[in-house]
């Protein structure tokens, strides 16, 4: 996956903090319901001239963790371990597929060498047998860098024992506002005002998406562009490398 940039221009009439989250991966057995995690919350963005530059790097991580209760809207995921950046399977190159088990009461990945998957554009996570009654809230998923360089969950689901998941990431991201904070779980299909940014539909090489948060609370259509060689950054623009 290439590096993407999302530029949010705030013309809503009030200062905004924007949330970034990702679309669930391609549906596949045995994946059940996949939840999106709020991944980045920007600082205050003034109106009408403020904007946010969010840069999404290609690095992807396999993550594992726990939740205090079953995954649901607003539940906070606590990450306990990660592996990566993982390799997505392409051509004759297999994707990374680490194995996870319960160690000291928490999910943990086995050390390298890792297993592999041949599903195109995918990585995998293999789950060892464990007692689901004793450990009902084990989660696994996909992680990305946050704005401070830490690996945080961006997609999570409840882990079942003795299965292997192949995960094919979707290059669609969402921008919204709201009371959620990084780590919170949400259902993108039920979230209110948001804008989808489907990079897969952009012309080849056009990896910059610009949207405007408008005065009526809606968002403009996405404007695609190629990344500039050099670009002056406005004093009212804040950059987030994730």
C-alpha positions as CSV (number, residue, x, y, z in Angstrom):
1,X,0.0,0.0,0.0
2,X,1.4,3.5,-0.8
3,X,1.6,6.4,1.5
4,X,-1.6,8.5,1.5
5,X,-2.4,12.1,2.5
6,X,-5.7,13.4,3.6
7,X,-6.2,17.2,3.8
8,X,-9.2,18.4,5.8
9,X,-10.2,22.1,5.3
10,X,-12.4,23.4,8.0
11,X,-15.1,25.8,6.8
12,X,-17.7,24.6,9.2
13,X,-17.9,27.8,11.2
14,X,-16.4,26.5,14.4
15,X,-13.2,24.8,15.6
16,X,-13.2,21.1,15.1
17,X,-11.3,18.0,16.2
18,X,-11.3,15.4,13.5
19,X,-11.3,11.6,13.9
20,X,-9.6,9.2,11.5
21,X,-10.7,5.6,11.2
22,X,-10.5,2.8,8.6
23,X,-13.0,0.7,6.7
24,X,-13.1,-3.0,7.7
25,X,-11.1,-5.4,5.6
26,X,-12.5,-7.6,2.8
27,X,-15.1,-10.0,4.2
28,X,-13.7,-13.6,4.5
29,X,-14.3,-16.7,6.5
30,X,-13.7,-17.1,9.4
31,X,-13.7,-13.3,10.1
32,X,-16.8,-12.3,11.9
33,X,-17.8,-8.7,12.7
34,X,-14.8,-6.4,12.4
35,X,-14.8,-3.1,14.4
36,X,-13.0,0.1,13.5
37,X,-11.0,1.9,16.1
38,X,-10.6,5.6,16.3
39,X,-7.0,5.9,15.3
40,X,-6.2,9.6,15.3
41,X,-7.9,12.6,17.0
42,X,-6.5,15.9,15.7
43,X,-6.0,19.0,17.7
44,X,-8.4,21.9,17.4
45,X,-8.8,23.1,13.8
46,X,-9.9,26.7,13.5
47,X,-12.5,27.9,10.9
48,X,-12.6,29.1,8.2
49,X,-8.9,28.9,7.3
50,X,-7.6,26.0,9.4
51,X,-6.8,22.6,8.0
52,X,-5.3,19.3,8.9
53,X,-2.8,17.2,6.9
54,X,-3.0,13.5,7.9
55,X,-0.3,11.4,6.3
56,X,-1.0,7.6,6.3
57,X,2.1,5.5,5.9
58,X,2.1,2.0,4.4
59,X,3.2,0.3,7.6
60,X,0.7,-2.3,8.9
61,X,1.0,-4.3,12.1
62,X,-0.7,-7.5,13.4
63,X,-2.0,-6.6,16.9
64,X,-3.4,-8.5,19.9
65,X,-5.0,-7.3,23.1
66,X,-8.0,-7.4,25.4
67,X,-11.1,-5.5,26.2
68,X,-12.9,-5.1,29.5
69,X,-16.1,-6.5,28.0
70,X,-17.4,-7.7,24.6
71,X,-16.6,-5.5,21.6
72,X,-19.3,-2.9,21.2
73,X,-19.6,0.8,20.3
74,X,-17.4,2.9,22.6
75,X,-15.5,0.0,24.2
76,X,-11.7,0.8,24.6
77,X,-9.2,-1.8,23.3
78,X,-6.0,-2.3,25.3
79,X,-3.2,-3.6,23.1
80,X,-0.8,-6.1,24.6
81,X,1.4,-7.1,21.7
82,X,2.1,-6.5,18.0
83,X,4.2,-7.8,15.1
84,X,5.4,-5.8,12.2
85,X,5.4,-4.0,9.9
86,X,4.0,-7.1,8.2
87,X,4.3,-8.0,4.5
88,X,1.2,-8.3,2.4
89,X,1.3,-11.2,0.0
90,X,2.1,-10.1,-3.6
91,X,3.0,-12.4,-6.5
92,X,5.5,-15.0,-5.3
93,X,6.1,-13.1,-2.0
94,X,4.0,-14.6,0.8
95,X,2.4,-12.4,3.5
96,X,3.4,-12.4,7.1
97,X,1.2,-14.6,9.4
98,X,2.4,-14.6,13.0
99,X,0.9,-17.0,15.6
100,X,-0.6,-15.9,18.9
101,X,-1.3,-17.6,22.2
102,X,-2.1,-16.8,25.8
103,X,1.0,-16.1,27.9
104,X,0.7,-15.0,31.5
105,X,-3.0,-14.3,31.0
106,X,-2.5,-12.0,28.0
107,X,-2.4,-12.6,24.3
108,X,1.2,-12.6,22.9
109,X,2.7,-13.4,19.5
110,X,5.3,-16.1,19.1
111,X,8.7,-14.9,18.1
112,X,10.0,-15.0,14.5
113,X,10.2,-16.9,12.2
114,X,6.6,-16.2,11.4
115,X,4.1,-18.2,9.4
116,X,2.9,-17.1,6.0
117,X,-0.2,-16.6,3.9
118,X,-0.6,-16.7,0.1
119,X,-3.8,-14.8,-0.1
120,X,-3.1,-11.8,-2.4
121,X,-2.7,-8.4,-0.7
122,X,-3.1,-10.0,2.7
123,X,-1.4,-10.8,6.0
124,X,-2.5,-13.4,8.5
125,X,-2.9,-14.1,12.2
126,X,-3.0,-17.7,13.5
127,X,-4.6,-18.4,16.9
128,X,-3.5,-21.2,19.1
129,X,-6.0,-23.2,21.1
130,X,-7.1,-21.4,24.3
131,X,-10.0,-21.5,26.7
132,X,-12.6,-19.0,25.5
133,X,-14.5,-19.2,28.8
134,X,-11.5,-18.2,30.7
135,X,-10.4,-15.6,28.2
136,X,-13.6,-14.3,26.6
137,X,-12.3,-10.8,25.6
138,X,-9.2,-11.6,23.6
139,X,-9.0,-9.5,20.4
140,X,-6.8,-9.4,17.4
141,X,-6.6,-7.1,14.5
142,X,-4.6,-4.6,12.5
143,X,-2.6,-1.7,13.8
144,X,-1.0,1.4,12.4
145,X,1.3,4.2,13.7
146,X,-0.4,7.0,15.5
147,X,0.7,10.7,15.3
148,X,3.3,10.1,18.0
149,X,4.9,7.0,16.4
150,X,3.2,4.4,18.6
151,X,1.4,1.3,17.2
152,X,-2.3,1.5,17.9
153,X,-5.3,-0.6,16.9
154,X,-7.2,0.5,13.9
155,X,-9.3,-2.6,13.2
156,X,-10.2,-5.3,15.8
157,X,-12.4,-8.4,16.2
158,X,-13.0,-11.1,18.8
159,X,-10.4,-13.9,18.5
160,X,-11.6,-17.5,18.4
161,X,-9.3,-20.3,19.4
162,X,-7.5,-22.5,16.8
163,X,-8.3,-20.5,13.7
164,X,-6.3,-18.6,11.1
165,X,-7.4,-15.3,9.8
166,X,-6.3,-13.8,6.4
167,X,-6.7,-10.0,6.5
168,X,-7.0,-8.0,3.2
169,X,-6.9,-4.3,4.2
170,X,-9.2,-1.9,2.5
171,X,-7.7,1.4,1.5
172,X,-10.9,3.4,2.4
173,X,-10.6,5.8,5.3
174,X,-13.2,7.9,7.1
175,X,-13.0,11.4,8.6
176,X,-15.6,12.6,11.1
177,X,-16.0,14.6,14.3
178,X,-17.4,13.3,17.6
179,X,-16.7,12.5,21.3
180,X,-14.7,9.4,20.6
181,X,-11.0,9.2,21.5
182,X,-8.2,7.1,20.1
183,X,-8.7,3.4,20.9
184,X,-12.5,3.6,21.1
185,X,-14.3,1.0,19.0
186,X,-17.1,2.0,16.6
187,X,-19.3,0.6,13.9
188,X,-18.6,2.6,10.7
189,X,-21.9,1.4,9.2
190,X,-23.9,3.1,12.0
191,X,-21.7,6.2,12.5
192,X,-23.4,9.6,11.7
193,X,-21.9,12.4,9.7
194,X,-18.7,11.2,8.1
195,X,-16.9,11.2,4.7
196,X,-15.4,8.2,3.0
197,X,-12.1,8.5,1.3
198,X,-11.7,5.5,-1.0
199,X,-8.2,5.7,-2.3
200,X,-8.7,2.6,-4.5
201,X,-11.0,4.7,-6.8
202,X,-8.4,7.5,-7.3
203,X,-6.4,7.7,-10.5
204,X,-3.1,5.8,-10.3
205,X,-0.5,7.8,-8.4
206,X,-3.1,10.3,-7.1
207,X,-2.5,9.7,-3.4
208,X,-3.6,13.0,-1.9
209,X,-7.3,13.5,-1.0
210,X,-8.7,17.0,-0.1
211,X,-12.1,17.4,1.6
212,X,-13.9,20.4,3.0
213,X,-16.0,20.4,6.1
214,X,-18.8,22.7,5.1
215,X,-20.9,25.2,7.1
216,X,-24.0,22.9,7.0
217,X,-22.0,20.1,8.7
218,X,-21.6,18.0,5.6
219,X,-18.4,17.2,3.7
220,X,-17.5,18.1,0.1
221,X,-16.7,15.5,-2.5
222,X,-13.1,14.2,-2.4
223,X,-10.7,16.1,-4.7
224,X,-7.8,13.8,-5.7
225,X,-4.3,15.1,-6.6
226,X,-0.8,13.8,-7.0
227,X,1.7,14.4,-4.2
228,X,3.7,17.6,-4.7
229,X,7.4,17.5,-4.8
230,X,7.7,20.3,-2.3
231,X,4.8,22.1,-0.6
232,X,4.8,25.1,1.8
233,X,2.8,24.3,4.9
234,X,0.4,27.0,6.2
235,X,0.8,28.2,9.7
236,X,-2.7,27.0,10.3
237,X,-2.0,23.5,9.0
238,X,-1.1,20.6,11.4
239,X,0.6,17.5,10.0
240,X,-0.1,14.0,11.4
241,X,2.1,11.1,10.2
242,X,0.3,7.9,10.8
